[in-house]
Amino acid sequence: MKKTADVIIIGGGIVGCASAYYLAKAGVKDIIVLEASRSIGHGGSSRNGGGVRQSGRDVRELPIAMCAVQKFWPSLSDELGVDTEYTRQGNIRMGKTEAHLRKLETLTTNCRNMGLDVRMIDRKEVHAINPYLSDQVIGASFCPTDGHANPLTTTLGYYIRALEKGVRFYTDARVMALEKVRGQVRKVRMEDGAILEADTILLAAGYASRKIMNTVGLEVPMHDEIDCCLVTEMEPKMFPQMLGCADADFYGHQTRHGSFVFGAVAGPEMLMDEDTDTVNFAHAATLGASCRAIEGYVPLLKNAKIVRSWTGWCDCTSDGVCVLGRPEETPGLVLACGFNGHGFGTAPAVGYMMAQTILGEQTLVDLSPLRYERFQEMIG
């Protein structure tokens, strides 16, 4: 392993890979990516339901989601030379009760005030757009520019293109601590005792970011949760929209192949050790609950067979949005973590803007609402 670089990126998920690619594309020659597991995109980056949505976002991260949809996703397959399976046919966030509709109305109003094309639709229009939904769905929010994509091909697309541009990736490379040199974060101490050094370090290691940043005195209130996903056998073509629920019972879409990919809240997996491989497969109790929820919204999937399931750890912040940018008290360090299980759709824009941040350029959108210092301001 080479011991020095211009930029060291900790974390080989989609944000780390995208940041590496855009840095290399901008001309940075010496970039190292360190991934603690044995494979790139091992966690939530490739283990999610593939949502590329703007609707339902917190207003602090909505500009990034809109930027990703407008400037990156439409041309990303050509950019990366892979089929990201990006489909933009809208997102239906469904409601079965008046309480659901009130919640969706609030989210919709907030997003419309930020310039997003999203609106509430009644029972009749819901079923006109998607006749396969249960009659229990009495309304929904609908954003026609939302969509979905394939997390695995997209993450590996960024990885392959970064490799082609000379980025060096190391797996089984667990980071233990960061160290300062003359007040600037410059060194990375590895599990085997090796010390690496760079002008800039980007920390994009999911929940592991918290322990690593603690070594230089930073703290982001985060906890880890599991994103559980399942895939059905190939079904007849039904609908192209992304589906979601007011109470987040599940989310998902039908792929071009015909299989359905759904994500759902975790169950007993929450009790498992994050360092074990036992979380690679969803618990039977979680699968059963998820299937009942899905069937309640899409009745024709009642007899669909599940061909595989998987889980991935999500890094969740106390206020529900990510942390992006340079903390004032740690020159040399850039943070990109705390994506709360919905970082896939924003990743192309985030990776691009992390490269801009490292290069000292003005970012495409204002990232100040997501800065590290907001947590100190909450306490103060």
ChimeraX attribute file (.defattr): number of C-alpha atoms within 10 A of each C-alpha:
attribute: neighborCount
match mode: 1-to-1
recipient: residues
	/A:1	10
	/A:2	9
	/A:3	12
	/A:4	18
	/A:5	18
	/A:6	14
	/A:7	23
	/A:8	27
	/A:9	24
	/A:10	27
	/A:11	31
	/A:12	30
	/A:13	28
	/A:14	31
	/A:15	31
	/A:16	30
	/A:17	32
	/A:18	29
	/A:19	32
	/A:20	35
	/A:21	28
	/A:22	22
	/A:23	26
	/A:24	21
	/A:25	15
	/A:26	13
	/A:27	9
	/A:28	19
	/A:29	15
	/A:30	16
	/A:31	24
	/A:32	25
	/A:33	24
	/A:34	24
	/A:35	25
	/A:36	20
	/A:37	17
	/A:38	11
	/A:39	13
	/A:40	25
	/A:41	24
	/A:42	20
	/A:43	23
	/A:44	25
	/A:45	28
	/A:46	22
	/A:47	24
	/A:48	30
	/A:49	30
	/A:50	29
	/A:51	28
	/A:52	30
	/A:53	26
	/A:54	28
	/A:55	30
	/A:56	23
	/A:57	19
	/A:58	15
	/A:59	18
	/A:60	16
	/A:61	20
	/A:62	21
	/A:63	23
	/A:64	24
	/A:65	25
	/A:66	24
	/A:67	18
	/A:68	22
	/A:69	23
	/A:70	13
	/A:71	13
	/A:72	17
	/A:73	25
	/A:74	15
	/A:75	13
	/A:76	19
	/A:77	17
	/A:78	11
	/A:79	13
	/A:80	20
	/A:81	13
	/A:82	16
	/A:83	14
	/A:84	23
	/A:85	17
	/A:86	22
	/A:87	21
	/A:88	21
	/A:89	16
	/A:90	22
	/A:91	30
	/A:92	27
	/A:93	26
	/A:94	28
	/A:95	25
	/A:96	19
	/A:97	13
	/A:98	11
	/A:99	12
	/A:100	18
	/A:101	22
	/A:102	13
	/A:103	14
	/A:104	26
	/A:105	18
	/A:106	12
	/A:107	20
	/A:108	24
	/A:109	16
	/A:110	19
	/A:111	22
	/A:112	14
	/A:113	10
	/A:114	14
	/A:115	12
	/A:116	19
	/A:117	16
	/A:118	23
	/A:119	18
	/A:120	19
	/A:121	19
	/A:122	15
	/A:123	16
	/A:124	14
	/A:125	15
	/A:126	23
	/A:127	17
	/A:128	11
	/A:129	15
	/A:130	15
	/A:131	14
	/A:132	16
	/A:133	20
	/A:134	16
	/A:135	16
	/A:136	13
	/A:137	20
	/A:138	20
	/A:139	24
	/A:140	27
	/A:141	26
	/A:142	26
	/A:143	25
	/A:144	18
	/A:145	20
	/A:146	25
	/A:147	26
	/A:148	29
	/A:149	24
	/A:150	22
	/A:151	25
	/A:152	18
	/A:153	17
	/A:154	30
	/A:155	27
	/A:156	22
	/A:157	24
	/A:158	27
	/A:159	26
	/A:160	17
	/A:161	22
	/A:162	24
	/A:163	16
	/A:164	12
	/A:165	19
	/A:166	17
	/A:167	21
	/A:168	18
	/A:169	21
	/A:170	18
	/A:171	15
	/A:172	12
	/A:173	19
	/A:174	18
	/A:175	24
	/A:176	16
	/A:177	17
	/A:178	23
	/A:179	18
	/A:180	17
	/A:181	10
	/A:182	7
	/A:183	11
	/A:184	16
	/A:185	22
	/A:186	23
	/A:187	22
	/A:188	24
	/A:189	17
	/A:190	17
	/A:191	14
	/A:192	10
	/A:193	10
	/A:194	11
	/A:195	17
	/A:196	19
	/A:197	22
	/A:198	20
	/A:199	17
	/A:200	22
	/A:201	27
	/A:202	25
	/A:203	25
	/A:204	28
	/A:205	27
	/A:206	27
	/A:207	22
	/A:208	21
	/A:209	22
	/A:210	20
	/A:211	16
	/A:212	21
	/A:213	20
	/A:214	13
	/A:215	14
	/A:216	17
	/A:217	10
	/A:218	14
	/A:219	16
	/A:220	21
	/A:221	11
	/A:222	21
	/A:223	15
	/A:224	19
	/A:225	20
	/A:226	26
	/A:227	26
	/A:228	30
	/A:229	27
	/A:230	24
	/A:231	21
	/A:232	18
	/A:233	14
	/A:234	17
	/A:235	16
	/A:236	9
	/A:237	13
	/A:238	14
	/A:239	17
	/A:240	18
	/A:241	23
	/A:242	28
	/A:243	23
	/A:244	24
	/A:245	21
	/A:246	23
	/A:247	14
	/A:248	12
	/A:249	16
	/A:250	21
	/A:251	24
	/A:252	25
	/A:253	25
	/A:254	23
	/A:255	22
	/A:256	14
	/A:257	11
	/A:258	16
	/A:259	20
	/A:260	22
	/A:261	22
	/A:262	26
	/A:263	27
	/A:264	25
	/A:265	19
	/A:266	22
	/A:267	18
	/A:268	13
	/A:269	23
	/A:270	15
	/A:271	9
	/A:272	12
	/A:273	10
	/A:274	16
	/A:275	8
	/A:276	8
	/A:277	10
	/A:278	13
	/A:279	21
	/A:280	17
	/A:281	17
	/A:282	23
	/A:283	18
	/A:284	13
	/A:285	12
	/A:286	17
	/A:287	21
	/A:288	10
	/A:289	15
	/A:290	24
	/A:291	19
	/A:292	15
	/A:293	16
	/A:294	20
	/A:295	16
	/A:296	17
	/A:297	23
	/A:298	16
	/A:299	15
	/A:300	15
	/A:301	17
	/A:302	12
	/A:303	9
	/A:304	16
	/A:305	13
	/A:306	16
	/A:307	11
	/A:308	13
	/A:309	20
	/A:310	20
	/A:311	27
	/A:312	24
	/A:313	24
	/A:314	25
	/A:315	25
	/A:316	24
	/A:317	19
	/A:318	13
	/A:319	13
	/A:320	17
	/A:321	22
	/A:322	24
	/A:323	25
	/A:324	24
	/A:325	21
	/A:326	20
	/A:327	16
	/A:328	12
	/A:329	15
	/A:330	17
	/A:331	16
	/A:332	22
	/A:333	24
	/A:334	24
	/A:335	22
	/A:336	27
	/A:337	29
	/A:338	30
	/A:339	23
	/A:340	23
	/A:341	23
	/A:342	25
	/A:343	25
	/A:344	29
	/A:345	24
	/A:346	26
	/A:347	28
	/A:348	29
	/A:349	27
	/A:350	27
	/A:351	22
	/A:352	22
	/A:353	26
	/A:354	28
	/A:355	24
	/A:356	18
	/A:357	17
	/A:358	20
	/A:359	13
	/A:360	9
	/A:361	11
	/A:362	11
	/A:363	15
	/A:364	15
	/A:365	13
	/A:366	13
	/A:367	19
	/A:368	13
	/A:369	15
	/A:370	17
	/A:371	17
	/A:372	23
	/A:373	17
	/A:374	15
	/A:375	16
	/A:376	10
	/A:377	8
	/A:378	7
	/A:379	6
	/A:380	6
